[in-house]
Amino acid sequence: MNSKIWLSSPHMGGTEQNFVKEAFDTNWIAPMGPNVNGFENDISLFLGGTTHVAALSSGTAGLHLGLVLLGVKAGDEVICQSMTFSASANPIAYLGAKPVFVDSESETWNMSPALLEKAILDRQAAGITPKAIIPVHLYGMPAKMDEIMDIAHRYGIPVLEDAAEALGSSVNGRMCGTFGDIGILSFNGNKIITTSGGGALVSENPGIVKDARFLSTQARDEAPHYQHSKIGYNYRISNLCAGVGRGQMEVLAERVGQRRAIYNQYYNKLNAVRGIHFLTEPAGYFCNRWLTTIIIEPAIAGFTREDLRLALEKDNIESRPLWKPMHLQPVFSGCAFYGDGTAENLFINGLCLPSGSNLTQADMDRVFAIIDKFIR
Ligand SMILES: *Cc1c(COP(=O)(O)O)cnc(C)c1O
């Protein structure tokens, strides 16, 4: 059997172990310490220097805290992009609030501004103002944040920006994660950089980040004993994981370059093939190319995305359909949805190709050898 080629696997830079060793040597084996502070600083600088950062145990924890900080309570409605990973929407359910799903537009595959506004107007006509809007930057491609923020401001609804897949992506030089009232990042094992598991909540508002730190460390009031006037969470990152993160921040820009080079290889080889389409960058958009994705039109290409996925799998190569939209998930059946079929079509015909920054040329050649059999 050929060795496994993963969709996206961890890629250490080399200095991570130094930071972890230092944590051992100084006995900072705790959910706080110099690596946590250093990691937060590194992220803040990377995002442009004016962003405040609370490093957490996961991106999902960031979304949960973000909704808590925006005041979402049981029975409230929260608008969420339908085409996404379930972690974008699950925290709405943690709070007993109701997701209202919005479809994608076809240019970035992210939340459609037109359908977002339609959803808000329709909810308002029913006497409800949604408490928050959760747009996502799928596969690293920035959503149409200028339009989404305009609409959000017009209706006075805060934005929780899910930038879990988009660290290093930007629009006109502004980094993803910094557009919303609150942004979240993920450092899960398959993301562009990883702490083995981790995330961050970011905001230009220092008060929000201070409150996130407070809630993420069990909401202890200032007192010598344990005193609580709020429900807290245990969501802080460990000083060990943050050490891995500091090492990874040193190579983040390089990782973005490597993933973009992999996208370019796929694009140059397959863009001319009839029935295969790529997600390209609108003017001013910069995508970290976390995953390279293609749409296969079966009627024109002569094969389906599932044909290709199974052939890759037979050669021990991992590929994956695009995210199945949340409004089609059994667990969210019955939730409101505003759409026009865009996300559903992307799901039916879309495939994520191996995109890790540690793929070798031999790996890429194996992937192309399988694809070549279909397009001949
Ligand atoms: C990975 C991911 C998350 C969750 O991040 P974790 O760190 O795994 O909890 C949230 N949203 C999206 C879009 C993701 O891809």
The ligand as a Tripos MOL2 file, in Angstrom:
@<TRIPOS>MOLECULE
LIG
   15    15     1     0     0
SMALL
NO_CHARGES

@<TRIPOS>ATOM
      1 C1        -11.8450   24.3730   12.6180 C.3       1 LIG1
      2 C2        -13.0060   25.2620   12.5610 C.ar      1 LIG1
      3 C3        -13.6340   25.7250   13.7290 C.ar      1 LIG1
      4 C4        -13.3760   25.1820   15.0990 C.3       1 LIG1
      5 O1        -12.0930   25.2780   15.5540 O.3       1 LIG1
      6 P1        -11.5680   24.2470   16.6700 P.3       1 LIG1
      7 O2        -10.2760   24.8580   17.0770 O.co2     1 LIG1
      8 O3        -11.4070   22.9260   15.9720 O.co2     1 LIG1
      9 O4        -12.5610   24.1980   17.7610 O.co2     1 LIG1
     10 C5        -14.6680   26.6460   13.6160 C.ar      1 LIG1
     11 N1        -15.0820   27.0740   12.4200 N.ar      1 LIG1
     12 C6        -14.5210   26.6330   11.2720 C.ar      1 LIG1
     13 C7        -15.0290   27.1810    9.9830 C.3       1 LIG1
     14 C8        -13.4800   25.7000   11.3070 C.ar      1 LIG1
     15 O5        -12.9630   25.2520   10.1580 O.3       1 LIG1
@<TRIPOS>BOND
     1     1     2 1
     2     2     3 ar
     3     2    14 ar
     4     3     4 1
     5     3    10 ar
     6     4     5 1
     7     5     6 1
     8     6     7 2
     9     6     8 1
    10     6     9 1
    11    10    11 ar
    12    11    12 ar
    13    12    13 1
    14    12    14 ar
    15    14    15 1
@<TRIPOS>SUBSTRUCTURE
     1 LIG1         1 GROUP 0 **** ****
